Amino acid sequence: MRSRPSPSDAITRRQIHYSGKYKCHGVNVQIVCAPEGTLLWASAFLPGKVNGITAAHRWKLTSKITRFVGLLADLGYVGLDDVACGYKRKRGEKELPVAKRLANQLHASLRCLGERGNAQLKWWWILATELRCRPERCTQMVKAILTIHHLEHHPFAA
């Protein structure tokens, strides 16, 4: 029989946003970029505790995007359906075999152009520094920056 958690064991609102990977508080925003690095879409925020695969499942990225084009992702998305990722070293291996290393290099050379979208999003000072606001406001900021980005790069697009 499971014991009931005490009120002191409950996760607080602040703890939800703590990322164990980065060892700080934050939010998780998923973005989709065109192959040349143009920002196409940004998700609403999720707590920093949420990892990339869970966020991709939440926003149904693979079913929406892979219908039209392929999806390249970093090693954090290994195991996500219909996504091309690099290879991770298996437990006990000192290094990857040559063929897998070359495949990772090719994958990285294709992905690096799309990573330009991340750099463009972080170029905005408000997102590059520590935000001191409610996490709910992050979605509004990211969407506003995405809109400004589109107006700068495609001012006459409908």
N, C-alpha and C positions, 0 to 999 in steps of 0.2 A: 504494500500500500504506500502510495506516495504521500509525503508530508506536504502540507500546504505552505507555500512560501510566505515568509513574514513580510510585513510592509517594508522593512529595511532592505530586503532582497530585491524589491521591485526596481526596474530600470527607470531612472529619472529621465525627464525630457532632455536634459543636458547630456546624459550618457549615451543616448541614442545617436547623437551626432559625433561621437568619438570614434575615430578611425584607428584601429589597432595597427594597420599597415603604416600609416604616416605618423602615428603617435601624437595626434592633435585633433581638435574638433574641426568639423567641416561638413560639407555636403557633397553628394555625388550627382553630377550632371552628365548625361550621356549626350554626345554630339555625333552627327553624321556629316561627313565631308565628301565632296566630289573628288575624283582622282587627282585633280590639279590643286586641291587644297581649299576650294571655296566652301565656306560653311553653308550647309543646306538646312539643318534642323538641329534643335537643341531641346532636350527633355525638360520637364519640370524637375525640381530638386528632389532628391531622396536623401535620407539621413546618411551621414558619412560612414556609418557602420555597414551599410549595404555594399556588397562587392559588385563588380562589373557584370558578371553573368546574371546575377539576380536582377539587376537593373535592366539588362537587355531583355530578360524574360518579362519583366513587369511592363515594359513599353512595347513588347512584341516586335522588336527590331528585325529579327531574322525573317519572320513571316511577311513583314511589310517591304523590306528592302530586297531580299534575295529573289523575290518574284520578278524583279526587273534587271538587277545587276548582281554581280558577286560582292561579297563582303570580306574585306581584309581586316584583321584585328590583331592586337598584340597577344603576348603569351598569357595574359590574364583572362583571356576568353577561350582557352583550350577546353574543349568538351562541349562548346556551344554548337548546336546543329547548324549545318550549312554555312559555316564560317571558316575561311582559310586562315589558319594560324601557323606559327612556326613550330619547331620541335623543342621540347624540353628534354633535358638530360634525365635519364632514368636513375632511380636510386641505385647507388653502387657504381655507376659509370663515372669515370674521372673526367671524360670529355665526350662530346658528341662524335659520332662517326663522320667522316669527311663529307659524304653525300648529304647528310642532314645539316651539317654546317653550311654547305654551299646553298642548300635550299633555304636556310634561315637568312643568308646574305641576300639572296634574290628576293625573298619575301620582304625584307627590310628595305631594299631599294625600291620596291613598288609602293610600300606603305609610307615612306618618308615624305612623299609629295602630299599625301592626304593628311599627314601629321601637321602640315602647315596650318590647317584649320584650328588645331589646338593652340598653336602659337599665336594666331590672330585673335583668338578669344582671350588669351592671357595677356595680350598686348595692352588691353584696356587696364588702366591703372587700378580701377576699382576691384577687378577680379585678380590682379596680380599681387595685391597686398592682402593683409588680413582684414576680412570683413567684420565689422562690429555692428551687426544688426541681427534681427531675427532671421532664422534660416528661411522662413517663408518668403522673405523679400528677395532671396537669391534668384528665384524663378523669374520674377519681374525684371531684375537687372540683366540676367542672361538673355531674356527675350528682347529687351530694349536694345542691347548691344547687337544682337542678331539682326534686328530691324535696321539699325544704323549701318551695319556692315553691308546689308543688301542695298540700301540707298546709296552708299558710297560706291559700290562696285557695279551696280545696275540701276542707275538713277531713272531711266526711262522705261524700265520693264513694267509690264502691267501687273 
